[in-house]
């Protein structure tokens, strides 16, 4: 085990999340802050000041994960 990193040197490296788009269902975490929300989907984090906008974007993502993921990876745009 590599003591500096805490992992075995033979452990596979985690893929960069922008290298591929697939129908994988990523974990979604929502953290409420005093002035909004931080939503983490897989390895990407998004900040929302408005609950309705956050729910709208999450609904669009859950309805069509591939399209929303591709839109984000290609253009850095969330659903409107």
DOKOLKE-839973 format. One line per 8 residues: their letters; for each residue x, y, z of N, C-alpha, C, CB. Coordinates in nm, 3 decimals. Each point is the difference from the previous one (the first is absolute). Glycine has a CB too. Example, Ala and Ser with C-alpha at 12.3 -4.5 7.8 and 13.67 -1.06 7.14 Angstrom:
# residues 2
AS = 1.319,-0.569,0.780,-0.089,0.119,0.000,0.090,0.120,0.000,-0.189,-0.117,0.125 | 0.154,0.222,-0.197,0.082,0.119,0.006,-0.077,0.109,0.073,0.118,-0.063,-0.215 $
END
This chain:
# residues 80
XXXXXXXX = 0.085,-0.118,0.000,-0.085,0.118,0.000,0.089,0.124,0.000,-0.186,-0.124,0.123 | 0.150,0.221,-0.199,0.072,0.127,-0.006,-0.043,0.084,0.120,0.015,-0.009,-0.255 | 0.076,0.028,0.351,-0.037,0.070,0.123,-0.032,0.147,-0.023,0.142,-0.160,0.123 | -0.087,0.219,-0.229,-0.027,0.141,-0.027,-0.139,0.023,-0.054,0.240,0.030,-0.044 | -0.296,-0.127,-0.023,-0.131,0.018,-0.061,-0.108,-0.083,0.067,0.115,0.048,-0.214 | -0.078,-0.149,0.289,-0.099,-0.082,0.069,-0.064,-0.103,-0.089,-0.040,0.190,0.147 | 0.093,-0.211,-0.268,-0.056,-0.100,-0.090,0.110,-0.087,-0.054,-0.187,0.154,-0.062 | 0.152,-0.268,0.017,0.095,-0.092,-0.061,0.045,0.055,-0.134,-0.105,-0.195,0.118 $
XXXXXXXX = 0.236,0.188,-0.152,0.046,0.051,-0.129,-0.061,-0.076,-0.117,0.212,0.069,0.109 | -0.261,-0.191,-0.085,-0.059,-0.076,-0.109,-0.150,0.024,-0.015,0.175,-0.171,0.036 | -0.233,0.254,0.051,-0.144,0.029,-0.009,-0.029,0.079,-0.128,-0.020,0.001,0.252 | -0.090,-0.033,-0.322,-0.032,0.074,-0.123,-0.034,0.145,0.030,-0.083,-0.212,-0.104 | 0.123,0.299,0.015,-0.032,0.142,0.015,-0.145,0.024,-0.033,0.236,0.063,-0.056 | -0.299,0.027,0.127,-0.139,0.035,-0.029,-0.004,0.078,-0.131,-0.058,0.005,0.247 | -0.035,-0.042,-0.334,-0.013,0.070,-0.128,-0.043,0.143,0.021,-0.056,-0.215,-0.111 | 0.103,0.301,0.026,-0.048,0.138,-0.002,-0.143,-0.005,-0.049,0.233,0.097,-0.042 $
XXXXXXXX = -0.324,-0.033,0.113,-0.142,-0.012,-0.034,-0.035,0.063,-0.134,-0.050,-0.001,0.242 | 0.138,0.083,-0.299,-0.030,0.061,-0.129,0.045,-0.087,-0.117,0.019,0.223,0.108 | 0.037,-0.340,-0.083,0.049,-0.084,-0.109,-0.111,-0.081,-0.066,0.218,-0.012,0.118 | -0.331,0.000,-0.054,-0.104,-0.085,-0.055,-0.137,0.045,0.046,0.160,-0.190,-0.009 | -0.261,0.153,-0.069,-0.139,0.022,0.038,-0.068,-0.135,-0.012,-0.003,0.246,-0.079 | -0.058,-0.291,0.184,-0.073,-0.127,-0.004,-0.122,0.010,0.090,0.214,-0.128,-0.045 | -0.299,0.029,0.040,-0.124,0.008,0.078,0.017,-0.033,0.148,-0.119,-0.060,-0.206 | 0.242,0.063,0.255,0.026,-0.030,0.141,-0.081,0.093,0.089,0.231,-0.082,-0.057 $
XXXXXXXX = -0.283,0.026,0.163,-0.077,0.080,0.095,0.095,0.043,0.112,-0.217,-0.124,-0.055 | 0.255,0.250,0.052,0.092,0.054,0.099,-0.074,0.034,0.129,0.144,0.089,-0.183 | -0.071,-0.094,0.293,-0.055,0.042,0.128,-0.028,0.151,-0.006,0.126,-0.185,0.123 | -0.239,0.225,-0.069,-0.037,0.141,0.007,-0.004,0.040,0.147,-0.134,-0.012,-0.218 | 0.210,0.115,0.252,0.002,0.051,0.137,-0.042,0.146,-0.002,0.183,-0.162,0.066 | -0.268,0.200,0.027,-0.046,0.138,0.012,0.037,0.049,0.139,-0.191,-0.036,-0.164 | 0.271,0.142,0.168,0.037,0.063,0.127,-0.062,0.139,0.005,0.218,-0.130,0.011 | -0.300,0.151,0.090,-0.064,0.131,0.017,0.093,0.093,0.076,-0.229,-0.106,-0.003 $
XXXXXXXX = 0.246,0.225,-0.050,0.081,0.104,0.064,-0.091,0.114,0.042,0.204,-0.064,-0.137 | -0.150,0.163,0.203,-0.083,0.112,0.045,-0.053,0.083,-0.117,0.133,0.007,0.211 | -0.062,-0.010,-0.324,-0.043,0.082,-0.114,-0.024,-0.081,-0.126,0.126,0.186,0.099 | -0.152,-0.316,-0.087,-0.026,-0.081,-0.119,0.032,-0.146,0.022,0.046,0.199,-0.139 | -0.007,-0.265,0.030,0.023,-0.143,0.001,0.124,-0.033,-0.083,-0.247,-0.044,0.030 | 0.320,-0.059,0.013,0.105,-0.059,-0.082,-0.049,-0.139,-0.035,0.189,0.137,0.110 | -0.200,-0.164,-0.240,-0.045,-0.130,-0.049,0.120,-0.067,-0.065,-0.241,0.080,-0.035 | 0.272,-0.201,0.079,0.109,-0.077,-0.059,-0.060,-0.120,-0.070,0.165,0.076,0.177 $
XXXXXXXX = -0.130,-0.088,-0.306,-0.044,-0.114,-0.082,0.127,-0.065,-0.052,-0.225,0.110,-0.067 | 0.254,-0.229,0.117,0.126,-0.063,-0.037,0.116,0.084,0.047,-0.108,-0.106,-0.199 | 0.193,0.149,0.105,0.116,0.081,0.037,-0.017,0.148,-0.032,0.140,-0.199,-0.040 | -0.260,0.240,0.004,-0.028,0.141,-0.031,-0.084,0.060,0.112,0.011,-0.045,-0.249 | 0.019,0.171,0.284,-0.079,0.072,0.102,-0.058,0.126,-0.061,0.145,-0.092,0.184 | -0.268,0.124,-0.144,-0.073,0.115,-0.052,-0.056,0.078,0.118,-0.057,-0.122,-0.215 | 0.056,0.254,0.201,-0.053,0.087,0.105,-0.129,0.063,-0.049,0.233,0.046,0.089 | -0.336,-0.052,-0.006,-0.129,0.060,-0.032,-0.039,0.093,0.114,-0.071,-0.202,-0.137 $
XXXXXXXX = 0.028,0.321,0.103,-0.049,0.094,0.101,-0.149,-0.019,0.023,0.177,0.163,-0.064 | -0.246,-0.223,-0.034,-0.145,-0.011,0.002,-0.042,-0.147,0.000,-0.019,0.221,-0.121 | -0.066,-0.259,0.215,-0.047,-0.138,0.011,-0.076,-0.044,-0.124,-0.012,0.029,0.247 | -0.073,0.058,-0.302,-0.078,-0.037,-0.118,0.088,-0.028,-0.121,-0.187,0.138,0.087 | 0.291,-0.059,-0.106,0.092,-0.023,-0.110,0.076,-0.131,0.019,0.023,0.248,-0.032 | 0.019,-0.276,0.155,0.068,-0.126,0.030,-0.091,-0.119,-0.032,0.134,0.115,0.180 | -0.258,-0.109,-0.134,-0.093,-0.110,-0.025,-0.030,-0.017,-0.148,-0.100,0.040,0.224 | 0.090,0.070,-0.297,-0.023,-0.005,-0.144,0.116,-0.072,-0.071,-0.133,0.215,0.014 $
XXXXXXXX = 0.256,-0.177,0.020,0.118,-0.062,-0.063,0.011,-0.148,0.037,0.117,0.223,0.004 | -0.144,-0.257,0.121,0.005,-0.140,0.041,-0.107,-0.082,-0.071,0.089,0.071,0.221 | -0.208,-0.014,-0.238,-0.108,-0.070,-0.071,0.041,-0.027,-0.144,-0.171,0.109,0.149 | 0.227,-0.008,-0.216,0.045,-0.018,-0.138,0.109,-0.107,-0.008,-0.057,0.239,-0.050 | 0.150,-0.238,0.146,0.107,-0.100,0.003,-0.057,-0.140,0.018,0.157,0.172,0.094 | -0.250,-0.187,-0.001,-0.056,-0.133,0.026,-0.085,-0.050,-0.116,0.001,0.053,0.243 | -0.061,0.037,-0.318,-0.080,-0.039,-0.116,0.087,-0.046,-0.117,-0.175,0.163,0.072 | 0.294,-0.102,-0.087,0.086,-0.036,-0.112,0.146,0.026,0.037,-0.184,0.055,-0.164 $
XXXXXXXX = 0.240,-0.149,0.239,0.138,0.015,0.050,0.100,0.023,-0.113,-0.060,-0.147,0.192 | 0.050,0.068,-0.298,0.098,0.010,-0.109,0.001,0.138,-0.064,-0.028,-0.243,-0.041 | -0.088,0.296,0.008,-0.007,0.129,-0.068,0.052,0.112,0.088,-0.196,-0.083,-0.131 | 0.157,0.084,0.258,0.043,0.106,0.090,0.151,-0.011,0.027,-0.231,0.005,0.106 | 0.281,-0.126,-0.087,0.143,-0.020,0.021,0.080,0.046,-0.121,-0.050,-0.192,0.151 | 0.005,0.155,-0.269,0.070,0.040,-0.123,-0.003,0.153,-0.016,-0.062,-0.220,-0.107 | -0.053,0.282,0.136,-0.011,0.146,-0.011,0.100,0.067,0.095,-0.245,-0.021,-0.063 | 0.259,-0.034,0.185,0.093,0.057,0.096,0.145,-0.021,-0.044,-0.167,-0.040,0.183 $
XXXXXXXX = 0.201,-0.083,-0.223,0.138,-0.030,-0.037,0.044,0.074,-0.127,-0.026,-0.222,0.107 | -0.066,0.236,-0.202,0.035,0.066,-0.127,-0.003,0.152,0.008,-0.092,-0.197,-0.116 | -0.003,0.252,0.192,-0.024,0.145,-0.004,-0.001,0.067,0.137,-0.129,-0.041,-0.205 | 0.141,-0.036,0.314,-0.008,0.055,0.135,-0.129,0.078,0.022,0.249,0.011,0.006 | -0.360,-0.070,-0.054,-0.132,0.063,0.010,-0.094,-0.097,0.071,0.038,0.137,-0.212 | -0.113,-0.086,0.308,-0.103,-0.078,0.067,-0.133,0.023,-0.071,0.122,0.014,0.222 | -0.218,-0.107,-0.205,-0.130,0.016,-0.066,-0.070,0.129,0.040,-0.020,-0.248,-0.010 | -0.051,0.306,-0.086,-0.074,0.123,0.033,-0.147,-0.029,0.010,0.171,0.138,-0.116 $
END
